[in-house]
Amino acid sequence: MYDCIIVGAGPAGGTAAYHLAKQGHSVLVVEKESLPRYKPCGGGVSPVIAEWFDFDFSPAISIKADTIRCTWKTGDPVEAKLNTPEPVWMVRRDVFDNFLVEQAQKQGAELKDNTEVTGIEFKSDHWQVNTANGSFAGRYLIAADGAKGPMAKWLGFKERKRRLAGALEAEAAADVKDGNIAHFEFGMVKNGYLWNFPKADGYSIGIGTFIGGEPQNFKKILDEYGQKFGLDIQACKQYGHALCLWNGTQKLHTDHAILAGEAACVVDPFTAEGIRPSIFSGLKAAEAIHKAVGGDINALEQYSDTINEEWGTDMAWAQKLAGAFYRFPGLGYKAGVKRPSAPQIMGKILCGELKYGDVAGRALKRLIPGLGR
């Protein structure tokens, strides 16, 4: 009987496992893939996450980007060097996720990878997790199996405020000449943006749309964008996947179980940043399970409240900003991105130095005249 079983070994699952194991709890992480495993992701990580751990992340960081470059239809560039204490981390998810789980294992957490969960059953005071490699029992359960994982549905979260966005990404091997620059392209895609994030040995290049709209030829647009960097995207393996964007306050707990990471829909609806919010949810999930094991009957409900208040309140601003910016991207680029302070503000948000609530009100007034009235 484990104190907690965590389904999913991504940033949320690895974080929860580390903090629970460090506090002396018996923890089992169940992951359907064999680690390390590839995960399509731009790989931009806010350095603020270092404050939530007591170990050095250097081995898991591919490169650090201290400059942001924005373009409109590949022209009209805006470039700024960040004046944040630490640049944005660029990571490869196979390395980063596996590194987190390894830190959890060092604290005593157990890992069963290459082990797909086939079903779960609640047994009056604990969960039985059934897998192709046997069954396991845990007093508490953390569902951290991603945007398309089955755990949320199995736990009874049928009517959810889920808003799925689409993304297509490719990893392109290249001699990286601008390894400190994170590229953002607005204008080539409707209702979203393209990105090109450097790694030590190539680029993670991708496209995403965040507020719906008519279908677009992602492959064609991504290929055209890649050509601007001398990359042959058609020769790269491409990965399409869903993003589970934050879409308003919701219940994230049930009997002896909670949702974390993309299963909890924590992805930033403006930038599609998912690693930092997933880690934050994993941190708070560990705190909640620790209190629950100690006898606090309100701990899981408080977890829902914490995510909704501490993350969701700011994401409500991000959602409003996304709705305005992506519907009027030309105006958004001219009145927002082209402002001298905009790249610095964007960088500070990505680095965790600023919140949307600090700037969104003024930004929205510029984007939509009269909105303040």
C-alpha distance (Angstrom), angle and dihedral (degrees) to the residues before:
residue distance angle dihedral
M1 . . .
Y2 3.79 . .
D3 3.79 122.4 .
C4 3.80 87.5 -131.8
I5 3.78 138.4 5.9
I6 3.80 115.8 -157.4
V7 3.79 118.5 -159.6
G8 3.80 109.8 -154.3
A9 3.81 130.7 34.4
G10 3.81 99.3 -140.9
P11 3.82 124.6 115.6
A12 3.82 93.6 -69.2
G13 3.79 94.9 47.0
G14 3.80 94.5 43.3
T15 3.80 92.2 48.4
A16 3.79 93.9 48.9
A17 3.80 91.0 46.7
Y18 3.80 92.5 50.8
H19 3.79 96.2 50.1
L20 3.80 95.5 42.2
A21 3.81 93.1 47.7
K22 3.81 91.0 46.6
Q23 3.80 88.3 56.6
G24 3.79 90.0 54.7
H25 3.79 100.2 -100.9
S26 3.79 122.8 142.1
V27 3.80 106.6 -114.5
L28 3.78 134.4 -177.2
V29 3.82 121.4 -167.0
V30 3.81 114.4 -160.0
E31 3.82 117.0 -164.1
K32 3.80 126.3 176.6
E33 3.83 94.7 -149.5
S34 3.78 128.0 62.2
L35 3.81 111.5 -104.9
P36 2.92 130.8 -89.7
R37 3.80 91.1 42.4
Y38 3.79 132.5 169.5
K39 3.80 117.4 -106.4
P40 3.80 121.9 -176.0
C41 3.79 106.0 -122.9
G42 3.78 137.7 132.5
G43 3.78 85.7 -124.2
G44 3.81 100.4 -140.6
V45 3.80 110.3 152.8
S46 3.78 127.8 -172.1
P47 3.83 108.8 -125.5
V48 3.80 88.7 -140.3
I49 3.81 87.7 85.5
A50 3.82 88.4 76.0
E51 3.81 87.3 75.5
W52 3.81 89.8 65.3
F53 3.81 95.8 57.5
D54 3.80 138.4 51.5
F55 3.80 99.0 -141.8
D56 3.81 135.9 77.3
F57 3.81 116.5 -98.0
S58 3.82 94.2 -163.8
P59 3.85 94.6 108.6
A60 3.82 89.6 57.8
I61 3.82 97.8 47.9
S62 3.80 116.7 94.3
I63 3.81 97.4 -172.4
K64 3.81 140.4 -24.4
A65 3.80 122.1 -121.4
D66 3.80 116.2 -151.8
T67 3.82 97.2 169.6
I68 3.81 132.6 64.9
R69 3.81 120.8 -156.7
C70 3.81 120.4 -170.4
T71 3.80 126.2 -172.3
W72 3.80 137.7 -176.1
K73 3.82 111.1 -139.8
T74 3.84 86.3 -19.5
G75 3.83 91.0 -59.0
D76 3.80 138.6 77.1
P77 3.82 91.7 55.2
V78 3.78 127.9 -158.9
E79 3.78 116.5 -165.3
A80 3.77 129.7 178.8
K81 3.77 136.5 170.5
L82 3.80 110.4 -130.7
N83 3.77 118.0 -115.5
T84 3.80 92.4 -158.5
P85 3.82 120.4 126.3
E86 3.81 91.2 -113.7
P87 3.84 128.9 23.2
V88 3.80 123.5 -120.9
W89 3.81 111.1 -80.9
M90 3.78 117.7 -126.1
V91 3.79 113.6 -155.4
R92 3.77 140.4 173.0
R93 3.76 107.8 -125.8
D94 3.80 96.3 -138.3
V95 3.81 89.2 58.5
F96 3.82 97.1 37.0
D97 3.82 98.0 46.8
N98 3.78 93.0 44.3
F99 3.82 90.8 48.5
L100 3.82 90.8 54.8
V101 3.80 92.2 49.8
E102 3.81 90.6 47.9
Q103 3.81 89.6 55.5
A104 3.81 88.7 51.7
Q105 3.81 90.7 49.9
K106 3.79 90.1 52.3
Q107 3.81 86.7 58.4
G108 3.80 91.4 51.8
A109 3.81 104.3 -90.1
E110 3.80 115.8 143.4
L111 3.80 123.8 -134.3
K112 3.79 129.1 -152.5
D113 3.78 105.3 -176.9
N114 3.79 125.3 173.5
T115 3.81 82.9 40.4
E116 3.80 117.2 121.9
V117 3.80 118.1 -159.5
T118 3.81 110.2 -125.8
G119 3.81 98.6 -176.5
I120 3.80 146.6 -26.8
E121 3.81 133.1 -132.4
F122 3.80 129.8 -166.5
K123 3.81 111.1 -135.8
S124 3.84 103.5 -165.2
D125 3.83 94.7 -87.9
H126 3.81 106.4 15.8
W127 3.79 143.8 29.6
Q128 3.77 126.9 -106.5
V129 3.79 111.7 -151.5
N130 3.79 113.2 -159.0
T131 3.79 119.9 -155.9
A132 3.78 138.6 168.0
N133 3.81 86.0 -102.2
G134 3.81 98.5 51.3
S135 3.79 139.1 -72.2
F136 3.80 128.7 -67.7
A137 3.79 132.2 -165.5
G138 3.80 126.1 -141.5
R139 3.79 133.1 174.0
Y140 3.79 89.3 -140.8
L141 3.78 135.0 21.8
I142 3.81 132.8 -149.6
A143 3.80 115.2 -163.2
A144 3.81 106.2 -152.4
D145 3.80 99.3 150.4
G146 3.79 98.8 126.2
A147 3.79 139.7 -114.2
K148 3.79 96.1 -44.8
G149 3.81 100.0 31.7
P150 3.81 119.2 123.8
M151 3.80 98.4 -132.9
A152 3.82 97.6 91.5
K153 3.80 91.5 53.6
W154 3.81 92.2 45.2
L155 3.81 89.2 51.8
G156 3.80 90.3 55.4
F157 3.81 100.7 -101.2
K158 3.80 93.6 137.0
E159 3.79 101.5 140.6
R160 3.77 104.3 50.0
K161 3.77 136.9 156.8
R162 3.76 90.9 -116.2
R163 3.79 119.0 160.2
L164 3.76 112.0 -176.2
A165 3.79 120.6 -159.0
G166 3.77 127.0 -169.2
A167 3.77 128.9 -121.8
L168 3.80 136.3 176.4
E169 3.79 120.4 -163.9
A170 3.78 140.4 177.7
E171 3.79 134.6 -169.2
A172 3.80 110.6 -137.0
A173 3.79 120.8 -167.1
A174 3.79 110.0 -139.0
D175 3.77 146.2 145.3
V176 3.80 96.4 -96.1
K177 3.80 109.0 -139.9
D178 3.81 97.6 169.1
G179 3.78 99.2 41.3
N180 3.78 94.2 154.5
I181 3.84 96.2 56.2
A182 3.81 125.8 90.4
H183 3.82 109.6 -159.9
F184 3.81 125.1 -148.1
E185 3.82 120.7 -175.5
F186 3.80 121.4 -163.9
G187 3.80 123.5 -177.5
M188 3.80 102.6 37.4
V189 3.81 92.5 80.9
K190 3.80 129.4 41.3
N191 3.81 120.5 -122.0
G192 3.79 94.5 3.6
Y193 3.78 144.3 30.4
L194 3.80 145.0 -109.0
W195 3.78 124.7 -117.8
N196 3.76 138.0 -163.8
F197 3.79 113.8 -166.6
P198 3.82 119.9 -175.1
K199 3.78 125.1 -128.1
A200 3.78 128.4 -176.4
D201 3.82 91.9 -95.8
G202 3.79 105.2 24.6
Y203 3.78 146.4 -31.5
S204 3.78 137.7 -64.3
I205 3.77 103.0 -144.7
G206 3.78 124.0 -178.1
I207 3.78 151.7 153.0
G208 3.79 130.5 -139.9
T209 3.79 139.7 175.5
F210 3.78 119.8 -154.4
I211 3.82 111.1 -177.6
G212 3.80 103.9 42.2
G213 3.78 125.1 -117.5
E214 3.78 135.6 146.8
P215 3.84 119.8 -23.6
Q216 3.80 116.8 -87.6
N217 3.78 133.0 -161.9
F218 3.79 97.0 -108.4
K219 3.81 93.9 176.8
K220 3.78 93.9 54.4
I221 3.81 93.7 46.1
L222 3.80 92.7 46.5
D223 3.80 91.1 49.5
E224 3.81 91.7 50.8
Y225 3.79 90.6 49.3
G226 3.79 92.7 47.9
Q227 3.80 90.9 53.6
K228 3.82 88.9 62.7
F229 3.82 86.9 66.5
G230 3.79 95.2 40.8
L231 3.81 91.4 -104.6
D232 3.79 124.9 142.3
I233 3.79 100.1 -144.3
Q234 3.81 92.3 175.7
A235 3.79 88.3 65.1
C236 3.83 91.3 52.7
K237 3.77 125.8 82.4
Q238 3.79 108.0 -106.2
Y239 3.78 126.0 -148.4
G240 3.78 124.4 -157.2
H241 3.79 117.7 -164.8
A242 3.78 144.0 158.5
L243 3.79 126.4 -105.9
C244 3.80 118.1 -150.1
L245 3.80 102.9 -145.1
W246 3.78 125.3 -161.6
N247 3.79 107.3 -97.1
G248 3.77 106.5 173.9
T249 3.78 142.4 -61.5
Q250 3.79 115.2 -30.6
K251 3.77 143.3 160.7
L252 3.79 111.5 -96.0
H253 3.80 100.8 178.3
T254 3.78 139.4 68.4
D255 3.83 135.6 162.4
H256 3.81 106.7 -25.9
A257 3.81 91.5 -28.0
I258 3.80 141.4 91.4
L259 3.81 138.2 -175.2
A260 3.80 121.6 -122.8
G261 3.80 137.4 176.3
E262 3.80 119.1 6.5
A263 3.80 89.0 -17.2
A264 3.82 83.3 68.9
C265 3.85 92.1 48.1
V266 3.81 94.1 -119.8
V267 3.83 99.2 147.4
D268 3.82 115.0 127.8
P269 3.85 106.5 -104.5
F270 3.83 92.9 -149.6
T271 3.82 104.7 44.6
A272 3.84 99.7 14.8
E273 3.82 88.6 -127.0
G274 3.78 105.7 165.9
I275 3.81 110.3 161.0
R276 3.82 99.6 68.7
P277 3.83 95.1 44.8
S278 3.80 90.4 46.2
I279 3.79 91.1 51.7
F280 3.81 90.4 46.7
S281 3.80 90.5 52.4
G282 3.82 90.4 47.7
L283 3.80 90.1 51.4
K284 3.80 92.5 50.4
A285 3.82 91.3 43.2
A286 3.81 89.6 56.4
E287 3.80 90.8 49.5
A288 3.80 90.6 50.7
I289 3.82 95.4 48.2
H290 3.81 90.8 46.7
K291 3.81 90.1 54.9
A292 3.81 92.5 43.5
V293 3.81 92.6 52.3
G294 3.79 86.6 50.5
G295 3.81 90.7 56.9
D296 3.82 104.3 -94.2
I297 3.81 102.5 143.8
N298 3.82 92.1 -168.8
A299 3.80 96.7 51.3
L300 3.81 98.0 100.6
E301 3.80 93.3 46.4
Q302 3.80 88.2 50.1
Y303 3.80 88.3 53.7
S304 3.83 90.3 59.6
D305 3.81 89.6 47.8
T306 3.80 92.4 48.7
I307 3.81 95.2 51.2
N308 3.80 92.1 44.5
E309 3.80 93.4 48.3
E310 3.81 104.8 33.5
W311 3.82 97.2 37.4
G312 3.79 106.0 14.3
T313 3.80 96.9 53.9
D314 3.79 91.3 60.0
M315 3.80 92.1 40.9
A316 3.81 88.7 57.7
W317 3.81 86.6 63.3
A318 3.81 90.3 46.1
Q319 3.80 89.6 52.2
K320 3.80 92.5 52.1
L321 3.78 91.1 47.5
A322 3.81 91.5 48.8
G323 3.80 91.5 50.0
A324 3.80 91.7 53.6
F325 3.80 99.1 37.9
Y326 3.79 99.3 46.0
R327 3.82 93.7 44.4
F328 3.82 91.3 51.7
P329 3.83 101.8 26.9
G330 3.81 96.6 156.5
L331 3.79 91.4 54.3
G332 3.78 89.7 40.7
Y333 3.79 91.9 55.1
K334 3.81 94.5 46.7
A335 3.80 98.4 40.0
G336 3.79 97.1 32.8
V337 3.80 118.5 21.1
K338 3.83 94.4 34.6
R339 3.80 92.8 56.3
P340 3.82 109.3 108.7
S341 3.80 92.9 -121.0
A342 3.82 96.5 44.3
P343 3.83 101.2 89.0
Q344 3.80 90.3 47.8
I345 3.80 90.5 50.5
M346 3.79 90.6 47.3
G347 3.80 90.1 49.6
K348 3.79 92.5 49.1
I349 3.80 90.6 51.6
L350 3.82 90.8 49.5
C351 3.81 90.1 48.0
G352 3.80 93.3 47.5
E353 3.80 94.1 -113.3
L354 3.83 94.2 117.0
K355 3.80 136.4 31.3
Y356 3.80 126.2 -139.0
G357 3.78 88.9 -119.0
D358 3.81 88.9 63.9
V359 3.80 93.8 60.2
A360 3.81 111.7 10.9
G361 3.79 97.4 87.0
R362 3.80 93.1 58.2
A363 3.81 92.0 40.4
L364 3.80 92.7 53.1
K365 3.81 91.8 50.7
R366 3.81 89.2 55.3
L367 3.80 93.1 45.7
I368 3.79 96.7 47.6
P369 3.82 112.7 28.0
G370 3.75 111.4 -140.6
L371 3.79 94.6 20.7
G372 3.78 89.9 117.8
R373 3.80 89.5 61.9
